Amino acid sequence: MTIQGEGPPLVLVPGMDGTGRLFYRQVPPLARRYRVATYALRDDAAGMDVLVEDLARVIDAAANGPGSAIVIGESFGGTLALSFALAHPERVRALVVLNSFSRFLPQVNLQLAIAALRLLPWETMPLVRRLTAFRLHSRYTHRAEVRRFLEVTREARRDGYIARLRILQQYDARERLGTLRMPTLFLASELDHLIPSVREGRYMAERVPGATLRVLGGHGHICLIAPNLDLEQVLRDWRPDL
C-alpha cells in the first residue's frame, strides 16, 4: 500500500491485474487535493468478502483510523468498490465506478477465460497483451504509455487472474443497486471492446438513486494511462464539494 498527499481520504481500487500500479498517471494530480491510497489485491482471495475486508483496512489507513473515503474502482475494481459500498455504505463518502458492471454476462466467457489462462504458457502473456493492445487502450494513449502498461502488468500472476475471474462467477449486485445512497458516478469508455461499459454504466446509473453517468469519448477499457483523462478534474466537474 502507498499513501500520498493530504486532504480527504481517497482509495483507488485496482482492476483485474491487481497490481495497483496502473494508477501512476492519476495519483499525482489527485494527491494535490486528497490523501490517496493505492494498493495491490491479494491473489489468493476465494471470495469477494475477503477483498471487501481488505479494502476496509486500506480505508482505515487512508483515513488515519476508522472512517470513510471516496472510493474509485476500475473494471474488476469497480465490482469490488460496488460490493464494498453495499456492505459498508457508511464508509463510502462517494463512489466512482469506471468501466465495470453489476453482473458479468455471459458467464460462459468467464469459464472460457479461466480455461485459457490455465492452458496458456504464462511467459507468452506479455505477447498476448501486446497483440491485443489496439482493443484495450484509448486512441489517445501514447506508445510509451502502452510499453509502461506492459511492464507493470508483467507483475500480475496467473493465479491472481484466475481467482478474480472465479469471484466474478459469484458476483451479482443487480438487485441491490437501488439501496445505494451515497453520491455515485459511473464512468464508461465509449470504445471499450472488453466489456460493454456504456450499456453497463447506463444500466447501473438508472438503478442507483441520484447517480450520474459520464461517457468517456474516444477512450478504451484501459483509459487511466491516457494523457487526456484526469480523475481529479472529473471529480471536480462532478462534485466540486468533494
Secondary structure, DSSP 4 states (H G I P E B T S, - for coil): -EEE-SSSEEEEEP-TT--SGGGTTTHHHHHTTSEEEE-PPPTT--SHHHHHHHHHHHHHHHTTSS--EEEEEETHHHHHHHHHHHH-GGGEEEEEEES--SS-S-THHHHHHHHHHHHS-GGGHHHHHHHTHHHHB-TT--HHHHHHHHHHHTT--HHHHHHHHHHHHH---GGGGGG--S-EEEEEETT-SSS-HHHHHHHHHHHSTT-EEEEETT--SB-TTSTT--HHHHHHHH-TT-
